[in-house]
């Protein structure tokens, strides 16, 4: 999956969250994202997860790997 596809999937989730909570999906993306993230923090709490250690750091590792992978693919000459 390409990073644009990942972003599109995330946008679907943010839009669904916005609609479910009465926000405007076409409103400020930063506001919708921050509201979703704060609710995800509450969800993590209910599961006994440490937000920074269990979620943010792991997500950052995934993000960095995905960005790096796509960058390498773009820099690799195509043999076809």
MIKOL-830643 format. One record per atom (N, C-alpha, C, O): residue number from 0; residue in three letters; atom name; x, y, z. Coordinates in nm, 3 decimals. Each point is the difference from the previous one (the first is absolute). Layout:
! MIKOL-830643
nr = NUM&rest = ALA&atom = CA&X = X&Y = Y&Z = Z
...
//
This chain:
! MIKOL-830643
nr = 0&rest = UNK&atom = N&X = 0.085&Y = -0.118&Z = 0.000
nr = 0&rest = UNK&atom = CA&X = -0.085&Y = 0.118&Z = 0.000
nr = 0&rest = UNK&atom = C&X = 0.090&Y = 0.124&Z = 0.000
nr = 0&rest = UNK&atom = O&X = 0.095&Y = 0.010&Z = 0.077
nr = 1&rest = UNK&atom = N&X = -0.128&Y = 0.082&Z = -0.162
nr = 1&rest = UNK&atom = CA&X = 0.074&Y = 0.128&Z = -0.008
nr = 1&rest = UNK&atom = C&X = -0.048&Y = 0.095&Z = 0.109
nr = 1&rest = UNK&atom = O&X = -0.109&Y = -0.015&Z = 0.054
nr = 2&rest = UNK&atom = N&X = 0.194&Y = 0.112&Z = -0.024
nr = 2&rest = UNK&atom = CA&X = -0.033&Y = 0.095&Z = 0.107
nr = 2&rest = UNK&atom = C&X = -0.122&Y = 0.085&Z = -0.033
nr = 2&rest = UNK&atom = O&X = -0.073&Y = 0.040&Z = 0.090
nr = 3&rest = UNK&atom = N&X = 0.051&Y = -0.011&Z = -0.217
nr = 3&rest = UNK&atom = CA&X = -0.122&Y = 0.074&Z = -0.038
nr = 3&rest = UNK&atom = C&X = -0.124&Y = -0.083&Z = 0.032
nr = 3&rest = UNK&atom = O&X = -0.102&Y = 0.054&Z = 0.043
nr = 4&rest = UNK&atom = N&X = 0.111&Y = -0.185&Z = -0.063
nr = 4&rest = UNK&atom = CA&X = -0.112&Y = -0.089&Z = 0.032
nr = 4&rest = UNK&atom = C&X = -0.020&Y = -0.005&Z = 0.152
nr = 4&rest = UNK&atom = O&X = -0.114&Y = 0.000&Z = 0.048
nr = 5&rest = UNK&atom = N&X = 0.223&Y = -0.003&Z = 0.026
nr = 5&rest = UNK&atom = CA&X = -0.010&Y = 0.002&Z = 0.146
nr = 5&rest = UNK&atom = C&X = -0.069&Y = 0.128&Z = 0.047
nr = 5&rest = UNK&atom = O&X = -0.086&Y = -0.003&Z = 0.087
nr = 6&rest = UNK&atom = N&X = 0.125&Y = 0.115&Z = -0.146
nr = 6&rest = UNK&atom = CA&X = -0.061&Y = 0.128&Z = 0.036
nr = 6&rest = UNK&atom = C&X = -0.148&Y = 0.001&Z = -0.036
nr = 6&rest = UNK&atom = O&X = -0.082&Y = 0.054&Z = 0.075
nr = 7&rest = UNK&atom = N&X = 0.046&Y = -0.112&Z = -0.189
nr = 7&rest = UNK&atom = CA&X = -0.140&Y = -0.006&Z = -0.041
nr = 7&rest = UNK&atom = C&X = -0.082&Y = -0.086&Z = 0.097
nr = 7&rest = UNK&atom = O&X = -0.113&Y = 0.035&Z = 0.033
nr = 8&rest = UNK&atom = N&X = 0.170&Y = -0.145&Z = 0.012
nr = 8&rest = UNK&atom = CA&X = -0.068&Y = -0.085&Z = 0.100
nr = 8&rest = UNK&atom = C&X = -0.020&Y = 0.077&Z = 0.130
nr = 8&rest = UNK&atom = O&X = -0.106&Y = -0.007&Z = 0.062
nr = 9&rest = UNK&atom = N&X = 0.207&Y = 0.080&Z = -0.021
nr = 9&rest = UNK&atom = CA&X = -0.009&Y = 0.079&Z = 0.123
nr = 9&rest = UNK&atom = C&X = -0.107&Y = 0.109&Z = -0.014
nr = 9&rest = UNK&atom = O&X = -0.072&Y = 0.029&Z = 0.095
nr = 10&rest = UNK&atom = N&X = 0.063&Y = 0.030&Z = -0.214
nr = 10&rest = UNK&atom = CA&X = -0.100&Y = 0.105&Z = -0.024
nr = 10&rest = UNK&atom = C&X = -0.141&Y = -0.057&Z = 0.014
nr = 10&rest = UNK&atom = O&X = -0.089&Y = 0.067&Z = 0.053
nr = 11&rest = UNK&atom = N&X = 0.069&Y = -0.189&Z = -0.099
nr = 11&rest = UNK&atom = CA&X = -0.131&Y = -0.065&Z = 0.016
nr = 11&rest = UNK&atom = C&X = -0.033&Y = -0.014&Z = 0.148
nr = 11&rest = UNK&atom = O&X = -0.113&Y = 0.026&Z = 0.043
nr = 12&rest = UNK&atom = N&X = 0.212&Y = -0.067&Z = 0.036
nr = 12&rest = UNK&atom = CA&X = -0.021&Y = -0.016&Z = 0.144
nr = 12&rest = UNK&atom = C&X = -0.029&Y = 0.134&Z = 0.067
nr = 12&rest = UNK&atom = O&X = -0.089&Y = 0.009&Z = 0.084
nr = 13&rest = UNK&atom = N&X = 0.164&Y = 0.094&Z = -0.120
nr = 13&rest = UNK&atom = CA&X = -0.021&Y = 0.133&Z = 0.059
nr = 13&rest = UNK&atom = C&X = -0.138&Y = 0.053&Z = -0.037
nr = 13&rest = UNK&atom = O&X = -0.071&Y = 0.056&Z = 0.084
nr = 14&rest = UNK&atom = N&X = 0.033&Y = -0.073&Z = -0.210
nr = 14&rest = UNK&atom = CA&X = -0.133&Y = 0.046&Z = -0.043
nr = 14&rest = UNK&atom = C&X = -0.112&Y = -0.074&Z = 0.073
nr = 14&rest = UNK&atom = O&X = -0.098&Y = 0.062&Z = 0.040
nr = 15&rest = UNK&atom = N&X = 0.114&Y = -0.192&Z = -0.024
nr = 15&rest = UNK&atom = CA&X = -0.102&Y = -0.078&Z = 0.072
nr = 15&rest = UNK&atom = C&X = -0.009&Y = 0.045&Z = 0.145
nr = 15&rest = UNK&atom = O&X = -0.109&Y = 0.013&Z = 0.055
nr = 16&rest = UNK&atom = N&X = 0.224&Y = 0.011&Z = 0.007
nr = 16&rest = UNK&atom = CA&X = 0.002&Y = 0.049&Z = 0.138
nr = 16&rest = UNK&atom = C&X = -0.068&Y = 0.137&Z = 0.009
nr = 16&rest = UNK&atom = O&X = -0.081&Y = 0.024&Z = 0.090
nr = 17&rest = UNK&atom = N&X = 0.114&Y = 0.063&Z = -0.183
nr = 17&rest = UNK&atom = CA&X = -0.058&Y = 0.135&Z = 0.001
nr = 17&rest = UNK&atom = C&X = -0.153&Y = -0.007&Z = -0.011
nr = 17&rest = UNK&atom = O&X = -0.071&Y = 0.066&Z = 0.076
nr = 18&rest = UNK&atom = N&X = 0.023&Y = -0.146&Z = -0.168
nr = 18&rest = UNK&atom = CA&X = -0.145&Y = -0.013&Z = -0.017
nr = 18&rest = UNK&atom = C&X = -0.065&Y = -0.059&Z = 0.125
nr = 18&rest = UNK&atom = O&X = -0.106&Y = 0.045&Z = 0.042
nr = 19&rest = UNK&atom = N&X = 0.169&Y = -0.146&Z = 0.016
nr = 19&rest = UNK&atom = CA&X = -0.055&Y = -0.068&Z = 0.119
nr = 19&rest = UNK&atom = C&X = -0.007&Y = 0.093&Z = 0.120
nr = 19&rest = UNK&atom = O&X = -0.089&Y = -0.013&Z = 0.083
nr = 20&rest = UNK&atom = N&X = 0.183&Y = 0.108&Z = -0.074
nr = 20&rest = UNK&atom = CA&X = 0.007&Y = 0.088&Z = 0.117
nr = 20&rest = UNK&atom = C&X = -0.059&Y = 0.137&Z = -0.026
nr = 20&rest = UNK&atom = O&X = 0.006&Y = 0.088&Z = 0.086
nr = 21&rest = UNK&atom = N&X = -0.064&Y = -0.068&Z = -0.204
nr = 21&rest = UNK&atom = CA&X = -0.065&Y = 0.127&Z = -0.030
nr = 21&rest = UNK&atom = C&X = 0.093&Y = 0.108&Z = -0.050
nr = 21&rest = UNK&atom = O&X = -0.038&Y = 0.117&Z = -0.008
nr = 22&rest = UNK&atom = N&X = 0.161&Y = -0.154&Z = -0.026
nr = 22&rest = UNK&atom = CA&X = 0.093&Y = 0.097&Z = -0.060
nr = 22&rest = UNK&atom = C&X = -0.023&Y = 0.004&Z = -0.150
nr = 22&rest = UNK&atom = O&X = -0.066&Y = -0.087&Z = -0.056
nr = 23&rest = UNK&atom = N&X = 0.120&Y = 0.187&Z = -0.007
nr = 23&rest = UNK&atom = CA&X = -0.010&Y = 0.014&Z = -0.146
nr = 23&rest = UNK&atom = C&X = 0.124&Y = -0.064&Z = -0.062
nr = 23&rest = UNK&atom = O&X = 0.111&Y = 0.048&Z = 0.023
nr = 24&rest = UNK&atom = N&X = -0.127&Y = -0.155&Z = -0.103
nr = 24&rest = UNK&atom = CA&X = 0.115&Y = -0.063&Z = -0.063
nr = 24&rest = UNK&atom = C&X = 0.080&Y = 0.095&Z = -0.090
nr = 24&rest = UNK&atom = O&X = 0.118&Y = -0.023&Z = -0.026
nr = 25&rest = UNK&atom = N&X = -0.183&Y = 0.129&Z = -0.020
nr = 25&rest = UNK&atom = CA&X = 0.068&Y = 0.096&Z = -0.087
nr = 25&rest = UNK&atom = C&X = 0.061&Y = 0.115&Z = 0.078
nr = 25&rest = UNK&atom = O&X = 0.054&Y = 0.094&Z = -0.059
nr = 26&rest = UNK&atom = N&X = -0.064&Y = -0.100&Z = 0.191
nr = 26&rest = UNK&atom = CA&X = 0.054&Y = 0.106&Z = 0.086
nr = 26&rest = UNK&atom = C&X = 0.151&Y = -0.017&Z = 0.011
nr = 26&rest = UNK&atom = O&X = 0.061&Y = -0.081&Z = -0.070
nr = 27&rest = UNK&atom = N&X = -0.002&Y = 0.157&Z = 0.157
nr = 27&rest = UNK&atom = CA&X = 0.143&Y = 0.000&Z = 0.024
nr = 27&rest = UNK&atom = C&X = 0.050&Y = -0.141&Z = 0.032
nr = 27&rest = UNK&atom = O&X = -0.039&Y = -0.059&Z = 0.100
nr = 28&rest = UNK&atom = N&X = 0.126&Y = 0.006&Z = -0.186
nr = 28&rest = UNK&atom = CA&X = 0.052&Y = -0.136&Z = 0.018
nr = 28&rest = UNK&atom = C&X = 0.073&Y = -0.014&Z = 0.133
nr = 28&rest = UNK&atom = O&X = -0.014&Y = -0.102&Z = 0.067
nr = 29&rest = UNK&atom = N&X = 0.091&Y = 0.203&Z = -0.027
nr = 29&rest = UNK&atom = CA&X = 0.073&Y = -0.007&Z = 0.126
nr = 29&rest = UNK&atom = C&X = -0.096&Y = -0.015&Z = 0.118
nr = 29&rest = UNK&atom = O&X = 0.028&Y = -0.075&Z = 0.094
nr = 30&rest = UNK&atom = N&X = -0.139&Y = 0.144&Z = -0.098
nr = 30&rest = UNK&atom = CA&X = -0.098&Y = -0.010&Z = 0.108
nr = 30&rest = UNK&atom = C&X = -0.060&Y = -0.141&Z = 0.005
nr = 30&rest = UNK&atom = O&X = -0.010&Y = -0.060&Z = 0.106
nr = 31&rest = UNK&atom = N&X = -0.032&Y = 0.010&Z = -0.222
nr = 31&rest = UNK&atom = CA&X = -0.059&Y = -0.133&Z = -0.005
nr = 31&rest = UNK&atom = C&X = 0.099&Y = -0.107&Z = 0.044
nr = 31&rest = UNK&atom = O&X = -0.035&Y = -0.092&Z = 0.074
nr = 32&rest = UNK&atom = N&X = 0.160&Y = 0.103&Z = -0.119
nr = 32&rest = UNK&atom = CA&X = 0.102&Y = -0.096&Z = 0.039
nr = 32&rest = UNK&atom = C&X = 0.027&Y = 0.005&Z = 0.150
nr = 32&rest = UNK&atom = O&X = 0.010&Y = -0.103&Z = 0.066
nr = 33&rest = UNK&atom = N&X = 0.003&Y = 0.224&Z = -0.012
nr = 33&rest = UNK&atom = CA&X = 0.032&Y = 0.012&Z = 0.143
nr = 33&rest = UNK&atom = C&X = -0.115&Y = -0.053&Z = 0.086
nr = 33&rest = UNK&atom = O&X = 0.024&Y = -0.059&Z = 0.105
nr = 34&rest = UNK&atom = N&X = -0.149&Y = 0.079&Z = -0.148
nr = 34&rest = UNK&atom = CA&X = -0.114&Y = -0.052&Z = 0.074
nr = 34&rest = UNK&atom = C&X = 0.000&Y = -0.153&Z = -0.006
nr = 34&rest = UNK&atom = O&X = -0.025&Y = -0.066&Z = 0.101
nr = 35&rest = UNK&atom = N&X = 0.053&Y = 0.011&Z = -0.218
nr = 35&rest = UNK&atom = CA&X = 0.008&Y = -0.145&Z = -0.014
nr = 35&rest = UNK&atom = C&X = 0.113&Y = -0.056&Z = 0.086
nr = 35&rest = UNK&atom = O&X = -0.019&Y = -0.100&Z = 0.069
nr = 36&rest = UNK&atom = N&X = 0.135&Y = 0.162&Z = -0.073
nr = 36&rest = UNK&atom = CA&X = 0.113&Y = -0.048&Z = 0.078
nr = 36&rest = UNK&atom = C&X = -0.031&Y = 0.004&Z = 0.149
nr = 36&rest = UNK&atom = O&X = 0.034&Y = -0.093&Z = 0.073
nr = 37&rest = UNK&atom = N&X = -0.099&Y = 0.199&Z = -0.026
nr = 37&rest = UNK&atom = CA&X = -0.033&Y = 0.005&Z = 0.143
nr = 37&rest = UNK&atom = C&X = -0.096&Y = -0.113&Z = 0.037
nr = 37&rest = UNK&atom = O&X = 0.011&Y = -0.058&Z = 0.109
nr = 38&rest = UNK&atom = N&X = -0.105&Y = 0.025&Z = -0.198
nr = 38&rest = UNK&atom = CA&X = -0.089&Y = -0.112&Z = 0.028
nr = 38&rest = UNK&atom = C&X = 0.075&Y = -0.133&Z = -0.006
nr = 38&rest = UNK&atom = O&X = -0.031&Y = -0.092&Z = 0.076
nr = 39&rest = UNK&atom = N&X = 0.128&Y = 0.081&Z = -0.165
nr = 39&rest = UNK&atom = CA&X = 0.083&Y = -0.121&Z = -0.005
nr = 39&rest = UNK&atom = C&X = 0.082&Y = -0.014&Z = 0.128
nr = 39&rest = UNK&atom = O&X = 0.025&Y = -0.112&Z = 0.046
nr = 40&rest = UNK&atom = N&X = 0.016&Y = 0.223&Z = 0.011
nr = 40&rest = UNK&atom = CA&X = 0.072&Y = -0.004&Z = 0.128
nr = 40&rest = UNK&atom = C&X = -0.091&Y = -0.056&Z = 0.110
nr = 40&rest = UNK&atom = O&X = 0.044&Y = -0.079&Z = 0.083
nr = 41&rest = UNK&atom = N&X = -0.172&Y = 0.121&Z = -0.084
nr = 41&rest = UNK&atom = CA&X = -0.096&Y = -0.054&Z = 0.096
nr = 41&rest = UNK&atom = C&X = -0.017&Y = -0.151&Z = -0.021
nr = 41&rest = UNK&atom = O&X = -0.007&Y = -0.077&Z = 0.096
nr = 42&rest = UNK&atom = N&X = 0.000&Y = 0.036&Z = -0.221
nr = 42&rest = UNK&atom = CA&X = -0.013&Y = -0.143&Z = -0.032
nr = 42&rest = UNK&atom = C&X = 0.121&Y = -0.077&Z = 0.051
nr = 42&rest = UNK&atom = O&X = -0.015&Y = -0.107&Z = 0.059
nr = 43&rest = UNK&atom = N&X = 0.135&Y = 0.160&Z = -0.081
nr = 43&rest = UNK&atom = CA&X = 0.121&Y = -0.065&Z = 0.049
nr = 43&rest = UNK&atom = C&X = -0.005&Y = -0.015&Z = 0.151
nr = 43&rest = UNK&atom = O&X = 0.038&Y = -0.104&Z = 0.054
nr = 44&rest = UNK&atom = N&X = -0.084&Y = 0.209&Z = 0.014
nr = 44&rest = UNK&atom = CA&X = -0.012&Y = -0.006&Z = 0.146
nr = 44&rest = UNK&atom = C&X = -0.089&Y = -0.116&Z = 0.044
nr = 44&rest = UNK&atom = O&X = 0.031&Y = -0.071&Z = 0.095
nr = 45&rest = UNK&atom = N&X = -0.144&Y = 0.053&Z = -0.166
nr = 45&rest = UNK&atom = CA&X = -0.093&Y = -0.105&Z = 0.040
nr = 45&rest = UNK&atom = C&X = 0.058&Y = -0.140&Z = -0.020
nr = 45&rest = UNK&atom = O&X = -0.048&Y = -0.097&Z = 0.057
nr = 46&rest = UNK&atom = N&X = 0.153&Y = 0.088&Z = -0.139
nr = 46&rest = UNK&atom = CA&X = 0.066&Y = -0.128&Z = -0.024
nr = 46&rest = UNK&atom = C&X = 0.132&Y = -0.012&Z = 0.075
nr = 46&rest = UNK&atom = O&X = 0.076&Y = -0.095&Z = -0.021
nr = 47&rest = UNK&atom = N&X = -0.048&Y = 0.191&Z = 0.109
nr = 47&rest = UNK&atom = CA&X = 0.122&Y = -0.005&Z = 0.080
nr = 47&rest = UNK&atom = C&X = 0.127&Y = 0.022&Z = -0.079
nr = 47&rest = UNK&atom = O&X = 0.107&Y = -0.048&Z = 0.039
nr = 48&rest = UNK&atom = N&X = -0.117&Y = 0.119&Z = -0.150
nr = 48&rest = UNK&atom = CA&X = 0.117&Y = 0.026&Z = -0.084
nr = 48&rest = UNK&atom = C&X = 0.061&Y = 0.135&Z = 0.033
nr = 48&rest = UNK&atom = O&X = -0.071&Y = 0.095&Z = 0.031
nr = 49&rest = UNK&atom = N&X = 0.203&Y = -0.089&Z = -0.038
nr = 49&rest = UNK&atom = CA&X = 0.071&Y = 0.127&Z = 0.017
nr = 49&rest = UNK&atom = C&X = 0.004&Y = 0.067&Z = -0.137
nr = 49&rest = UNK&atom = O&X = 0.060&Y = -0.051&Z = -0.094
nr = 50&rest = UNK&atom = N&X = -0.125&Y = 0.166&Z = 0.084
nr = 50&rest = UNK&atom = CA&X = -0.014&Y = 0.068&Z = -0.129
nr = 50&rest = UNK&atom = C&X = 0.134&Y = 0.022&Z = -0.069
nr = 50&rest = UNK&atom = O&X = 0.016&Y = -0.033&Z = -0.117
nr = 51&rest = UNK&atom = N&X = 0.080&Y = 0.089&Z = 0.189
nr = 51&rest = UNK&atom = CA&X = 0.129&Y = 0.032&Z = -0.061
nr = 51&rest = UNK&atom = C&X = 0.078&Y = -0.126&Z = -0.035
nr = 51&rest = UNK&atom = O&X = 0.047&Y = -0.015&Z = -0.113
nr = 52&rest = UNK&atom = N&X = -0.034&Y = -0.074&Z = 0.208
nr = 52&rest = UNK&atom = CA&X = 0.082&Y = -0.120&Z = -0.021
nr = 52&rest = UNK&atom = C&X = -0.065&Y = -0.101&Z = -0.094
nr = 52&rest = UNK&atom = O&X = 0.063&Y = -0.048&Z = -0.093
nr = 53&rest = UNK&atom = N&X = -0.189&Y = 0.017&Z = 0.118
nr = 53&rest = UNK&atom = CA&X = -0.066&Y = -0.107&Z = -0.075
nr = 53&rest = UNK&atom = C&X = -0.055&Y = 0.043&Z = -0.135
nr = 53&rest = UNK&atom = O&X = -0.012&Y = -0.083&Z = -0.091
nr = 54&rest = UNK&atom = N&X = -0.019&Y = 0.209&Z = 0.077
nr = 54&rest = UNK&atom = CA&X = -0.067&Y = 0.044&Z = -0.122
nr = 54&rest = UNK&atom = C&X = 0.088&Y = 0.095&Z = -0.083
nr = 54&rest = UNK&atom = O&X = 0.034&Y = -0.031&Z = -0.114
nr = 55&rest = UNK&atom = N&X = 0.001&Y = 0.145&Z = 0.170
nr = 55&rest = UNK&atom = CA&X = 0.069&Y = 0.103&Z = -0.078
nr = 55&rest = UNK&atom = C&X = 0.136&Y = -0.046&Z = -0.050
nr = 55&rest = UNK&atom = O&X = 0.033&Y = 0.017&Z = -0.117
nr = 56&rest = UNK&atom = N&X = 0.046&Y = -0.076&Z = 0.203
nr = 56&rest = UNK&atom = CA&X = 0.134&Y = -0.044&Z = -0.044
nr = 56&rest = UNK&atom = C&X = -0.009&Y = -0.110&Z = -0.105
nr = 56&rest = UNK&atom = O&X = 0.078&Y = -0.003&Z = -0.095
nr = 57&rest = UNK&atom = N&X = -0.172&Y = -0.088&Z = 0.114
nr = 57&rest = UNK&atom = CA&X = -0.017&Y = -0.107&Z = -0.098
nr = 57&rest = UNK&atom = C&X = -0.049&Y = 0.058&Z = -0.133
nr = 57&rest = UNK&atom = O&X = 0.048&Y = -0.039&Z = -0.107
nr = 58&rest = UNK&atom = N&X = -0.144&Y = 0.130&Z = 0.114
nr = 58&rest = UNK&atom = CA&X = -0.051&Y = 0.062&Z = -0.122
nr = 58&rest = UNK&atom = C&X = 0.110&Y = 0.077&Z = -0.073
nr = 58&rest = UNK&atom = O&X = 0.008&Y = -0.003&Z = -0.122
nr = 59&rest = UNK&atom = N&X = 0.077&Y = 0.071&Z = 0.198
nr = 59&rest = UNK&atom = CA&X = 0.110&Y = 0.074&Z = -0.060
nr = 59&rest = UNK&atom = C&X = 0.097&Y = -0.094&Z = -0.072
nr = 59&rest = UNK&atom = O&X = 0.050&Y = 0.033&Z = -0.107
nr = 60&rest = UNK&atom = N&X = -0.024&Y = -0.150&Z = 0.166
nr = 60&rest = UNK&atom = CA&X = 0.088&Y = -0.097&Z = -0.066
nr = 60&rest = UNK&atom = C&X = -0.062&Y = -0.048&Z = -0.131
nr = 60&rest = UNK&atom = O&X = 0.069&Y = -0.011&Z = -0.101
nr = 61&rest = UNK&atom = N&X = -0.199&Y = -0.016&Z = 0.103
nr = 61&rest = UNK&atom = CA&X = -0.069&Y = -0.043&Z = -0.123
nr = 61&rest = UNK&atom = C&X = 0.006&Y = 0.110&Z = -0.106
nr = 61&rest = UNK&atom = O&X = 0.032&Y = -0.026&Z = -0.116
nr = 62&rest = UNK&atom = N&X = -0.063&Y = 0.148&Z = 0.158
nr = 62&rest = UNK&atom = CA&X = 0.000&Y = 0.114&Z = -0.092
nr = 62&rest = UNK&atom = C&X = 0.138&Y = 0.017&Z = -0.065
nr = 62&rest = UNK&atom = O&X = 0.011&Y = 0.011&Z = -0.122
nr = 63&rest = UNK&atom = N&X = 0.093&Y = -0.009&Z = 0.204
nr = 63&rest = UNK&atom = CA&X = 0.136&Y = 0.019&Z = -0.052
nr = 63&rest = UNK&atom = C&X = 0.038&Y = -0.112&Z = -0.097
nr = 63&rest = UNK&atom = O&X = 0.061&Y = 0.026&Z = -0.104
nr = 64&rest = UNK&atom = N&X = -0.097&Y = -0.150&Z = 0.137
nr = 64&rest = UNK&atom = CA&X = 0.031&Y = -0.112&Z = -0.088
nr = 64&rest = UNK&atom = C&X = -0.075&Y = 0.012&Z = -0.133
nr = 64&rest = UNK&atom = O&X = 0.057&Y = -0.026&Z = -0.106
nr = 65&rest = UNK&atom = N&X = -0.183&Y = 0.066&Z = 0.112
nr = 65&rest = UNK&atom = CA&X = -0.080&Y = 0.013&Z = -0.123
nr = 65&rest = UNK&atom = C&X = 0.051&Y = 0.113&Z = -0.089
nr = 65&rest = UNK&atom = O&X = 0.007&Y = -0.015&Z = -0.122
nr = 66&rest = UNK&atom = N&X = 0.029&Y = 0.127&Z = 0.183
nr = 66&rest = UNK&atom = CA&X = 0.054&Y = 0.112&Z = -0.077
nr = 66&rest = UNK&atom = C&X = 0.134&Y = -0.039&Z = -0.062
nr = 66&rest = UNK&atom = O&X = 0.025&Y = 0.028&Z = -0.117
nr = 67&rest = UNK&atom = N&X = 0.058&Y = -0.093&Z = 0.195
nr = 67&rest = UNK&atom = CA&X = 0.132&Y = -0.042&Z = -0.049
nr = 67&rest = UNK&atom = C&X = -0.014&Y = -0.102&Z = -0.113
nr = 67&rest = UNK&atom = O&X = 0.071&Y = 0.009&Z = -0.100
nr = 68&rest = UNK&atom = N&X = -0.162&Y = -0.103&Z = 0.117
nr = 68&rest = UNK&atom = CA&X = -0.022&Y = -0.103&Z = -0.102
nr = 68&rest = UNK&atom = C&X = -0.045&Y = 0.063&Z = -0.132
nr = 68&rest = UNK&atom = O&X = 0.049&Y = -0.037&Z = -0.106
nr = 69&rest = UNK&atom = N&X = -0.143&Y = 0.130&Z = 0.114
nr = 69&rest = UNK&atom = CA&X = -0.049&Y = 0.063&Z = -0.122
nr = 69&rest = UNK&atom = C&X = 0.109&Y = 0.085&Z = -0.066
nr = 69&rest = UNK&atom = O&X = 0.011&Y = 0.004&Z = -0.123
nr = 70&rest = UNK&atom = N&X = 0.068&Y = 0.062&Z = 0.204
nr = 70&rest = UNK&atom = CA&X = 0.110&Y = 0.082&Z = -0.054
nr = 70&rest = UNK&atom = C&X = 0.100&Y = -0.089&Z = -0.072
nr = 70&rest = UNK&atom = O&X = 0.046&Y = 0.035&Z = -0.109
nr = 71&rest = UNK&atom = N&X = -0.011&Y = -0.149&Z = 0.168
nr = 71&rest = UNK&atom = CA&X = 0.093&Y = -0.093&Z = -0.063
nr = 71&rest = UNK&atom = C&X = -0.055&Y = -0.053&Z = -0.131
nr = 71&rest = UNK&atom = O&X = 0.074&Y = -0.014&Z = -0.098
nr = 72&rest = UNK&atom = N&X = -0.204&Y = -0.016&Z = 0.094
nr = 72&rest = UNK&atom = CA&X = -0.063&Y = -0.049&Z = -0.122
nr = 72&rest = UNK&atom = C&X = 0.009&Y = 0.104&Z = -0.111
nr = 72&rest = UNK&atom = O&X = 0.021&Y = -0.035&Z = -0.117
nr = 73&rest = UNK&atom = N&X = -0.037&Y = 0.162&Z = 0.152
nr = 73&rest = UNK&atom = CA&X = 0.005&Y = 0.107&Z = -0.099
nr = 73&rest = UNK&atom = C&X = 0.143&Y = 0.021&Z = -0.051
nr = 73&rest = UNK&atom = O&X = 0.020&Y = 0.043&Z = -0.114
nr = 74&rest = UNK&atom = N&X = 0.078&Y = -0.072&Z = 0.198
nr = 74&rest = UNK&atom = CA&X = 0.140&Y = 0.022&Z = -0.038
nr = 74&rest = UNK&atom = C&X = 0.060&Y = -0.119&Z = -0.073
nr = 74&rest = UNK&atom = O&X = 0.103&Y = 0.014&Z = -0.065
nr = 75&rest = UNK&atom = N&X = -0.168&Y = -0.130&Z = 0.074
nr = 75&rest = UNK&atom = CA&X = 0.051&Y = -0.121&Z = -0.065
nr = 75&rest = UNK&atom = C&X = -0.038&Y = 0.003&Z = -0.148
nr = 75&rest = UNK&atom = O&X = -0.116&Y = 0.017&Z = -0.035
nr = 76&rest = UNK&atom = N&X = 0.218&Y = -0.035&Z = -0.052
nr = 76&rest = UNK&atom = CA&X = -0.031&Y = -0.003&Z = -0.144
nr = 76&rest = UNK&atom = C&X = -0.092&Y = -0.117&Z = -0.034
nr = 76&rest = UNK&atom = O&X = 0.015&Y = -0.111&Z = 0.053
nr = 77&rest = UNK&atom = N&X = -0.108&Y = 0.137&Z = -0.142
nr = 77&rest = UNK&atom = CA&X = -0.093&Y = -0.102&Z = -0.044
nr = 77&rest = UNK&atom = C&X = 0.063&Y = -0.079&Z = -0.113
nr = 77&rest = UNK&atom = O&X = 0.039&Y = 0.057&Z = -0.102
nr = 78&rest = UNK&atom = N&X = -0.030&Y = -0.189&Z = 0.118
nr = 78&rest = UNK&atom = CA&X = 0.063&Y = -0.086&Z = -0.102
nr = 78&rest = UNK&atom = C&X = -0.099&Y = -0.045&Z = -0.107
nr = 78&rest = UNK&atom = O&X = 0.032&Y = -0.088&Z = -0.080
nr = 79&rest = UNK&atom = N&X = -0.151&Y = 0.147&Z = 0.078
nr = 79&rest = UNK&atom = CA&X = -0.100&Y = -0.049&Z = -0.095
nr = 79&rest = UNK&atom = C&X = -0.031&Y = 0.097&Z = -0.098
nr = 79&rest = UNK&atom = O&X = -0.082&Y = -0.024&Z = -0.087
//
